[in-house]
Amino acid sequence: MSKILRVLFGKLSLSRALCLLQIALLIALLVSCSFESAIKLFLVHLNLGNYWVEPIRTNKSCEGDILTHLEYEDLVEEVPSRLDDNDSLCTANSPYLYNGRNKNQTEITTPSYDFNGTRGYNEPSECVSRQRTAVIIPYRNRQEQLDQLLAHLNPILKRQLISYQIFVIDQQGTTTFSRARLMNAGFLHVTTHYPGVFDCFIFHDVDLLLENELGLYKCSSRFPRHLSSSIDKYHYTVPWAGITGGVMAFTESQYRQVNGFSNEYWGWGCEDDDMFIRIVNACLQLEQADKAYYTYAMIVHTYEKSYKGDSELNDYFRFKMAESANLRMDSDGINNLIYETRMMESSENSTIIAADIGQPEADIKSAFQEKFKLNEQTTPKNFAHATCLSVTPIMFLLSVQTTIFIIISMLYRYFIKEWNAGAAVTNAKSSKSSYELLENENDDDMHSDSISIQSFDGLHRNTHKRQPSNGLDSISVQTI
């Protein structure tokens, strides 16, 4: 151990190294306890969060892993139970999808579709679709992006032979945007005014465009599906395993099991982290859709950040809210949302729903803490081991600190070495012999050199002259 430390830190003694390690451990402990919620969610984003997420499922005796996989062919074949005896179903693999299947098709064709004005959705004319899908878009003041999305998505859904309707939930007023409340209001509006019509609810951000039309906008009866797991912004990789933002697909039953999204998030951020914990707490599994079929392009825009003028609902407080999602899921969601909706206009491209979803409290943090009273006394005892004293966050922070210390120490040693080497060269130059070559008097004769050398000794100047002499050298010295 001491040899390794000496290699890394030079002459650092073992006792000093252990002292530094103790200091680093204390810092890791203090940081872990001070920023527990942020670290928990950060570790989830690094796929290291099971130390506190998994006990939630264990406490409820949930079966199976949190993340799961759905074979594409199973999704293609799946139909809701209401269609089990229907002989007029559309073919499982739509012949109108050219991307990756009908590669020889030179022209994109769109099937014949009818807009059902009474029930309010589009359905294929030639067959009975295998699923009815409601696409719910939380929206405010992004007309250009909305136009792009509607022009892009409508033809794809028609070629997929899905009965569908796109609901744009337009937030009214000038208060802070709330994506989560709008999705809850949209779900409640659709299920109230179109009871039993839709088999699948897809919650869709306005800035995401599906790139591969083989990515079916269908739900699975077994678990929620996160469709936008591969986005160009993230280089088509899943940023973290528990991500649920962008485009999510739920059946009505699944959405009610998680009680929808939390109503407590105003502005942008963390409502999707909250949803992941809700899915875990409801003993549901989550599928990150296969990027072979589901890839998205993001329309560049400026995010609407946290509540303007609110110093309380900062990013860290959002982390605390999301980390407690499982403890307030039953009392925060679609079952306690106060809202008003009304239809503004409807066409085959979209149905615009005006939504009044309220406004945030003057002091959001205090109102949240008073409403849910989330403190040590209300935390279940069997979650006690998932506190700031847990080994995982402390070891993570300790590893980060140690790595940073090693890097800084090695850089310090490198620059000191370079500095000393430079200083040695400078000293060598300054201590060079005081003798100076003045002239070479006979360059043509390689064997007969005549050299004059002068030296300085205090106040005296000495000149030494070497002249050739038939094998003997004579040196004349002149002192001035």
N, C-alpha and C positions, 0 to 999 in steps of 0.2 A: 504493500500500500504506500509506504513512504517513498519507495523508488518511483512509483508512478507519479506521485505528487511532485517529486523533485524534477522529473522530466517535464511536467506541465508548468510548474511554477518556479523552477530554479532552486534557490536555496531556502525556499519556504519550509519551515520545520513542520513535522507532523502535528505538534501541539497547536501551532498557529492555524494549520489547515482545519483541524477539528473545531477550533474556535470560530473560524469563518463559516464552517458548515452549520454550527449551532445558531449563528446569527442569521444565516439564510433560512434555516428552519423556522425561526421565530418570525421573520418577515413573512414567510409563506403562510404561517398560521394566522397572522394578523390580517393579511390581505384576503385570505380565504374566508375569514369570519366577517370582514367588513364588506366584501363584495360577493357574498355567497350566491345570490340569485344570478348575477351576471356570469359568474364562473360556471354555474350549473348549465345555463343555456349555451355558453361558449363551448363547453365540453360536449354538449349534444351536437353542436355544429361540427365538432371534430370527430363525431361518432364515438365519443368516450363517455357519453352520458348515462349509460345503462346502470351505473352504480346507484343512481337515484330514480331513474325511470322504471327500471325493471321491478323494483320492490312494489311499485304501484300495482302492476299486474299480478305479482305474486300475492299481494294482500287480498286481491279479489279472485284469486284462483283462476286467472285467465289461461286459456289454452293457446298454444302455438306461439311463434315468434311475432314480434311487433311488425316487422316487415315481411311481406310475402310477394309471390310472383303469380301472375295470371298468364297462361298460355294464350297467345293471340287467337288461335283457332277456337279455343273455348269461348272467348269473347264473341267471336263471329257467330258462333252457333247459338249462343244463349238467347232465350226469349222469356218474357215474364209468364207466370202461370196462367194468366187470363187468355193466352194465345195457344195453349197446349193443344187444343183440338181444331185449330184453324188451318184449313187446307190451302188458303190463298196467300200464304206468307211470301214475302219477297225472298229471292234467293239469298243464301247466306253471304256469299261473296258477290258484291255488287258488280255487274259487268260495266258499270259506268266509271269505275275507278281505274284510271290509267297509270297512276304513279306507282311504278314497281311491279305491276301485274300485266296490264295490257300494253306492253312496251311497243308493239307494232301499230297501236292506234295512232293515227296521224292527226286526228282532230278530237278535241274534247267535246263530248256530248253530254247533255243534261236531260234526265228523264222528265216525263210529263208530271207536273205537280198541280195539286188543287189546294187553294187556300180555303180552309173551313172557317167561314166568317162567324158561324154560330159558336163553335167551340174554340175558334181563334188560333188554329195552328195549321201548318203546311203538312200535307200528306201525299205520298205518291199515288198516281192515278191507276197504275197498272197492277198493283199488288198491295198487300197489307204489310206495313213496316213491322220490323221485329222489335221496335222499341219506340216509345214516345218520349222525347227529350225536351225539357225546358232549360234554355240557356239564360242564366240570370247575370246581368252585367251591372255592377255598381258604378255609378256614373255621376259626374258633374263637370261641366265646362271643358269638355274635350271633344268638341264636335268633329274636328278633322280626324282624330284617331278613331272615333266612333264610325264615321263614314267609311274609313279604310277597313275596319273590322267587319262591318255589315256587308260591304261589297265583296270581301274575301270569303267570309264564312258561309253565307247563304248558299252559293253554288256548291260548295263542298258538301254541306249537309244534304243537299238534294241528291248529289251523286252517291252519297252513302245510303240512299233509300231509307232515311230515318224520318219519321213524323216528328216535327219539331216546331217550337216557337221561341223566338228570342225576345226576352223581356229586358228592357233598359230601365233600371231603377234610378230615376233622376232625383238627387237630393235637392230639396227646396231650401230657400233661405240662404243666408250668408255665413252661417256658423261653420265651424271646422268640419272638414270631410270625415266621415266615418264609414269606411269600407265594410266593416263587420256588421254594423247596424243595417246598412242598405241590403246586404245579402240576406239577413234575417227578415227584413221587411218584404223583400222580394219573394222569399219562400212562403211566408205567411199569406201574402196577397194571392199567389198562384194556387196554393192549396185551398184557400177559402173560396176563390171565384172559379176554380177549375178542379173541384174535388174529384180525386180518383182518375184524372185524365193522364197525368204524366208518370212514367215509370222511372225517370231519371232526371236529376237536377244537377246541372253543371254550372258552377260559379266561376265566372270568366272575367279576368281583368281586361280592360279596354285596349291595352297596349300590346297584346300578344297575338301573333298570327301563326296559325298552324301551317307548317311547311310541307308536310306529307299527308295527303288526303286519305291515306290508309289508316290514319289514326282515328278510329271510330269514336264518335261522341256517344258512347254507350256506358251504362253503369254495370257493375257486377253485383249480383244479389248477395255475394259473400262478404265483401269488404269495400270500403271507400277506395277511390282511385285518384292518385295525383297524376294528372296528365302532363303538366308542363315541367317535367323533371329535367328536360334537356333544352336549354335556351342558348341562343348564340352568344348572349352576354356572358355566360359562364362557360363558353367554349364547348357547349353540348355535353357537359358533365354534371352530375348531380352534386350541387354544392355541399349538401349534408343529407344524411339518410332520412332525417325527420322533417324535411322541408314539405310544406303543404301550400305554399303561396302560388299565385298565378291562376291556374285552372284546376279545380277540384270537382270530382264527380261523386255524388251521393244518391242513393235511393232515398225516398221519403222516410222510410223506417230508420235508416242509418243516421240521417240528419237529426231526427228526433231523439235518437239514442244519445247523441253527443250534446243535445239541447242547442244545436246551432252554434254560431260564433258568440263570443263574449260581447256584451254591449258596452263594455267599459273603455274601449280603445277609441280615442279621438286623434285624428291625424294619422300619420303613416308609421307602421312598424309594430311587430310582435304579435299581432292578432293571429298570424299563421302559426307561430310557435305555440301560442295558446291552444290552437286547434289540434296540434299534434299531441299535446298532453291530454286533451279531451278524448281523442281517439284511443290513446293508451288506457285511460281511466274507464272507458266504456267497454273494454275488452274486445275492441275491434282490431283488425289488422289493417295495414296500409300497404297499398301497392304503388311503387314508383313505376310509371308506365314505361314500357320498352322503348328505348330511343331509336330502335330500328323502324318504329312506326310513328312515334310522337316526338317531333322536334318543332321548336318555335323560334320565330324571329321577334325581337322586341322593338317596338317603335320608340325611338329616342325621345325622351321628354324629361322635364324637371319634376322630381317627386314633390308631393305636398307633404312637408315635414310635420313635426309635432305641433301641437296647438299653439298658435301664435300668441305671444304675450304671456304664456303660461310657464312659469319657472318650476312648477311642481311636476308636471307630466313630462319629465325628461327621459332620456333613453334608459337610464338605470332603473327608474321607477317602473317603466314598461317591463323590464326584465323581472322585477319582483312580481308584477301582476301575472305574467305568463307562467312563472314558476309555481304559482299557487292555483293554476287553472283547475286541477283535479279537486281541490278543496271547495270550490265555489261553483262547479259545473252545474249542479242541480238547481241553483238559484239565480243563475246569470246566463241568459240566452233567449231563445224564442219564447220561453214561458213567462218572461217578465218584460218583454219589449213593449213600450208604449209608442204607438205609431199611427199615422194616417196615410192611406194611399188612395189614389184615384187614377183612372185611365185618362191619359191625355190624347193619345191617338194610336191607331192600330192599322198595320198593313201587313202584307205577306213578308216584308223584310224585317219588321220589328214591331213590338208593342211598347210604347213609352208609358211608364208608370211614374207619376209624381209621388214622391215620398217625403213626408214630414216625420223626421226621426228624433225630434227634440234637440237639446243643446247640452253641452257639458256644464258641470257644476262650476261655480266660481273658483272653488278650491278643490280640484279633482282628487288630489292625493288624500286630503283629510276626509272627503266624502267617501272615497273608496275604502279607506281603513275603517271608518265608522260603520259602513254598510256591511262589510264582511268580517270585521274584527279578526283578521288573520294575524295571530301572534302565537307564541310558544304554547299557550294554554289550549288553543283550538287545534293545534297540529296533532294528528293521531300518534299515539305512543310508538307504534311499530314503524314510524318513519324517523324515529329518533336517531338511528344510525346514519341517516342521510342528511346530517347537519354539516356545519362548516368544519367540524373536526374529522370528517371522513378522510380516509387515507388518499383517495383518488385526487381530489383537488389540491391537497397539500403536496403530494408527491409530484403532481404536474407542475405546480409553481416552483417547487424546489429544483426540479430538473431544468426548468427554464432559467432560473436564476443561476444555477451552476454552469449551464452552457454559456450564458452571457459572461459570467466571471472568467471562465476559461478562455473565451475568445478575447476579452479585454486584456487578460494577463499575457496571452501569447502575442498579441499585437504590441503590448508594452515592451516585452522582451525583444521583439523584432526591431522596433524603432530605437530602443536603447543600443542594441548591437550595431545598427547602422550608424547611429550617432557617434559611438565610440570608434568605429572604423574610420569614419570621416575625420574625427579629431586626430587619430593616429597618423593619417596621411598628411594632415596639415602640420603636425609636429615634426614629421620626418622631413618635410620640405624646409621648414624653418631651421632645422639643425644640420643641414647639408654642409659639407666641407666648405670652409671659407675660401678655399682656393678657387680661382676663376681662370679659365683658359682665355688668354688674350689673343694669341695669333699662332698660326702654323706657317713658319717662315719658308719652308721648302716642301711644297706638296708634291712636286714631281718625283722626288727621290724617296722611295718607300723605305729605304734602309738608312737614310740620313735625315734625321728630324732636327729641326731647330725650333725650340719651344720656349716662349717666355711666359713666366707665371708670376703674378704679383699677389702678395698677401698683405694683410693689414694686421699689425700687432700694436694694439693701443694707438699711440700717436704716430707710430712709425709705419712707413710703407716699404715693404721689401719686394724687390723684383728679382726673380730667379730666372736665369736664361740658360737654356740647354742648347748646345751647338754640337754638330757632328764632328767626329775626328777619327778617321781610319780605324774604326773598331773601338775607339775609346771615346767616351763622352766627356765633354768638359762643360761645366756649369758655372756660369758667372752670376754672382749674387750682387745686387746693388741695393744698398740700403739708403732710404731717404728719410 
